[in-house]
Amino acid sequence: MFLLSCAYRLRQVVAAIPALSPSPSENQSLSSHPPVAIIVPAYNEADNIATCLEAILESARFYPGSTSIWMVDDQSTDSTWTIAQTVQNSLTETDPPLHLVAGQDRPSDEIWVGKNWACAQAIDQQTAADHDSTYLLFVDADVRLEPEAIAAAIAQADTEAIDLLTCCPAIQCGCLAEWLVQPIIFTVILIGFDIRAVNDSKSESAFAAGPFMLFRRTAYDKIGGHRAVASEVVEDVELARRIKGAGLQLQFLAGASLISVRMYRSWADLWEGWTKNIYAGAQRNLFGTLSLAVMVLLLCTLPWLLLGGLGIKALLLDWDKWDGLILALLGLALMAQVDLRRIGGRASGMTARYWWLSGLGGLAVAAIALASIIKTETGWGWTWRGRPLQTVHQNPLD
């Protein structure tokens, strides 16, 4: 019953998420094309930066309005800067301008974590260059945009008077670890956040997806931008909360047809990334994060454990009528698991591939949730791309 109720709720949530359309309706067609600045923070993104920038440039070419692109290299130790320069040198006079910003040291007397410092530097550079932009679009380096993405997002935001438009992208998975963890985590996120409330201006509920965030410039300035959330590890959700708190309009859309992202490329990256985010994203709610771990074990792992136990019993002991009933119920539970994957995939773009490994995936996600609590509360191993994050939280052993 628990699985079925989760599937029912997920179906309602996914159905309530408006889609970012690649072909805006007549009501969304723009009489003018407001200027937009696209900001790309990058730290050790040699594997991503070229294809990311090329996709942004193609999308910027598709948009009739004025665009400028600002890539900030947040003191990468790999070839991110050199690759970005190669992309810049390949541009013609008719291409949108691509500005490369060499990130500076973080202020020693302030706490800055994650990509906040890089984003703040880009805004400073963009403002100093006197580039007047109605919109600011923040795009992560692991994001890929379709040509229509920028035009569609601005049409939606301008027509609906949205101050922050953020999208759930298609989640791409490559290695087995991604297929085990990503579908489960995004299913839990969708179940846990009532998107109808997020998109309701009268509700305090707020959520945002950091890979794609389109701000109206006046709204971004009003809430203080990334400087106001400098010490926040999960800055996207905090920015969304500030938008709602200021009485501004937030809209969360399904953007899988126009935006995609491959967040992690290995188990090590996935472990570091999600243990960084889960507990902090839950506002360090211990009960909520522990409940998440229990929920994924009940949803994903318990049915497979029971099925294995039933099989062992059938081999070693006699089979009785109750075993048949239990087997039927477990069959329904496994069918519900497939249903969850398929429903979630409508928003995330992930298929039900490897659904039969959900038991292992549940164990992995539960372990990530528990490790996230420990790392965040102690600072032990709490890093992103090797950079320590414990400076924002006092280590109890200090």
ChimeraX attribute file (.defattr): number of C-alpha atoms within 10 A of each C-alpha:
attribute: neighborCount
match mode: 1-to-1
recipient: residues
	/A:1	10
	/A:2	12
	/A:3	20
	/A:4	17
	/A:5	11
	/A:6	18
	/A:7	23
	/A:8	16
	/A:9	17
	/A:10	24
	/A:11	19
	/A:12	16
	/A:13	20
	/A:14	21
	/A:15	15
	/A:16	15
	/A:17	22
	/A:18	17
	/A:19	17
	/A:20	24
	/A:21	20
	/A:22	17
	/A:23	13
	/A:24	17
	/A:25	11
	/A:26	7
	/A:27	10
	/A:28	16
	/A:29	17
	/A:30	15
	/A:31	6
	/A:32	10
	/A:33	16
	/A:34	18
	/A:35	18
	/A:36	26
	/A:37	24
	/A:38	25
	/A:39	25
	/A:40	27
	/A:41	26
	/A:42	25
	/A:43	21
	/A:44	18
	/A:45	23
	/A:46	19
	/A:47	14
	/A:48	18
	/A:49	26
	/A:50	19
	/A:51	18
	/A:52	21
	/A:53	25
	/A:54	16
	/A:55	18
	/A:56	24
	/A:57	24
	/A:58	18
	/A:59	19
	/A:60	27
	/A:61	19
	/A:62	15
	/A:63	21
	/A:64	12
	/A:65	13
	/A:66	17
	/A:67	24
	/A:68	20
	/A:69	22
	/A:70	23
	/A:71	25
	/A:72	29
	/A:73	23
	/A:74	25
	/A:75	16
	/A:76	16
	/A:77	12
	/A:78	13
	/A:79	13
	/A:80	22
	/A:81	24
	/A:82	11
	/A:83	17
	/A:84	24
	/A:85	14
	/A:86	11
	/A:87	16
	/A:88	18
	/A:89	10
	/A:90	8
	/A:91	13
	/A:92	9
	/A:93	6
	/A:94	7
	/A:95	15
	/A:96	17
	/A:97	17
	/A:98	20
	/A:99	18
	/A:100	18
	/A:101	18
	/A:102	16
	/A:103	20
	/A:104	13
	/A:105	10
	/A:106	13
	/A:107	9
	/A:108	7
	/A:109	6
	/A:110	9
	/A:111	15
	/A:112	22
	/A:113	24
	/A:114	22
	/A:115	21
	/A:116	22
	/A:117	25
	/A:118	28
	/A:119	25
	/A:120	19
	/A:121	21
	/A:122	26
	/A:123	19
	/A:124	11
	/A:125	17
	/A:126	21
	/A:127	12
	/A:128	9
	/A:129	9
	/A:130	9
	/A:131	15
	/A:132	14
	/A:133	19
	/A:134	16
	/A:135	24
	/A:136	23
	/A:137	23
	/A:138	20
	/A:139	23
	/A:140	21
	/A:141	26
	/A:142	20
	/A:143	24
	/A:144	25
	/A:145	27
	/A:146	16
	/A:147	20
	/A:148	21
	/A:149	26
	/A:150	26
	/A:151	23
	/A:152	21
	/A:153	24
	/A:154	28
	/A:155	24
	/A:156	22
	/A:157	22
	/A:158	20
	/A:159	12
	/A:160	13
	/A:161	15
	/A:162	18
	/A:163	24
	/A:164	26
	/A:165	25
	/A:166	28
	/A:167	27
	/A:168	25
	/A:169	25
	/A:170	23
	/A:171	22
	/A:172	19
	/A:173	21
	/A:174	11
	/A:175	12
	/A:176	13
	/A:177	20
	/A:178	22
	/A:179	21
	/A:180	25
	/A:181	24
	/A:182	22
	/A:183	27
	/A:184	24
	/A:185	19
	/A:186	19
	/A:187	21
	/A:188	17
	/A:189	15
	/A:190	20
	/A:191	20
	/A:192	13
	/A:193	14
	/A:194	21
	/A:195	23
	/A:196	19
	/A:197	14
	/A:198	23
	/A:199	22
	/A:200	16
	/A:201	17
	/A:202	11
	/A:203	12
	/A:204	15
	/A:205	18
	/A:206	26
	/A:207	24
	/A:208	25
	/A:209	18
	/A:210	19
	/A:211	23
	/A:212	24
	/A:213	23
	/A:214	26
	/A:215	25
	/A:216	23
	/A:217	19
	/A:218	13
	/A:219	21
	/A:220	19
	/A:221	13
	/A:222	13
	/A:223	20
	/A:224	12
	/A:225	20
	/A:226	24
	/A:227	16
	/A:228	16
	/A:229	21
	/A:230	20
	/A:231	20
	/A:232	23
	/A:233	21
	/A:234	24
	/A:235	24
	/A:236	23
	/A:237	19
	/A:238	20
	/A:239	25
	/A:240	29
	/A:241	20
	/A:242	22
	/A:243	23
	/A:244	25
	/A:245	16
	/A:246	12
	/A:247	13
	/A:248	18
	/A:249	23
	/A:250	24
	/A:251	27
	/A:252	24
	/A:253	22
	/A:254	23
	/A:255	26
	/A:256	23
	/A:257	19
	/A:258	22
	/A:259	23
	/A:260	23
	/A:261	21
	/A:262	17
	/A:263	19
	/A:264	21
	/A:265	15
	/A:266	14
	/A:267	15
	/A:268	10
	/A:269	16
	/A:270	18
	/A:271	20
	/A:272	20
	/A:273	19
	/A:274	22
	/A:275	26
	/A:276	25
	/A:277	21
	/A:278	23
	/A:279	26
	/A:280	20
	/A:281	19
	/A:282	14
	/A:283	14
	/A:284	15
	/A:285	14
	/A:286	13
	/A:287	10
	/A:288	13
	/A:289	22
	/A:290	15
	/A:291	14
	/A:292	21
	/A:293	20
	/A:294	17
	/A:295	17
	/A:296	23
	/A:297	21
	/A:298	16
	/A:299	23
	/A:300	25
	/A:301	21
	/A:302	18
	/A:303	21
	/A:304	20
	/A:305	12
	/A:306	14
	/A:307	16
	/A:308	12
	/A:309	12
	/A:310	19
	/A:311	15
	/A:312	11
	/A:313	13
	/A:314	13
	/A:315	10
	/A:316	9
	/A:317	10
	/A:318	8
	/A:319	13
	/A:320	9
	/A:321	8
	/A:322	9
	/A:323	15
	/A:324	12
	/A:325	11
	/A:326	14
	/A:327	16
	/A:328	12
	/A:329	14
	/A:330	18
	/A:331	14
	/A:332	16
	/A:333	21
	/A:334	21
	/A:335	13
	/A:336	21
	/A:337	22
	/A:338	20
	/A:339	20
	/A:340	25
	/A:341	23
	/A:342	21
	/A:343	23
	/A:344	27
	/A:345	20
	/A:346	16
	/A:347	27
	/A:348	26
	/A:349	21
	/A:350	21
	/A:351	19
	/A:352	18
	/A:353	13
	/A:354	12
	/A:355	21
	/A:356	15
	/A:357	15
	/A:358	27
	/A:359	20
	/A:360	17
	/A:361	26
	/A:362	25
	/A:363	19
	/A:364	20
	/A:365	25
	/A:366	24
	/A:367	14
	/A:368	24
	/A:369	24
	/A:370	18
	/A:371	22
	/A:372	27
	/A:373	22
	/A:374	16
	/A:375	19
	/A:376	25
	/A:377	18
	/A:378	17
	/A:379	21
	/A:380	14
	/A:381	19
	/A:382	23
	/A:383	19
	/A:384	18
	/A:385	11
	/A:386	9
	/A:387	11
	/A:388	15
	/A:389	23
	/A:390	18
	/A:391	13
	/A:392	16
	/A:393	12
	/A:394	12
	/A:395	13
	/A:396	8
	/A:397	6
	/A:398	5
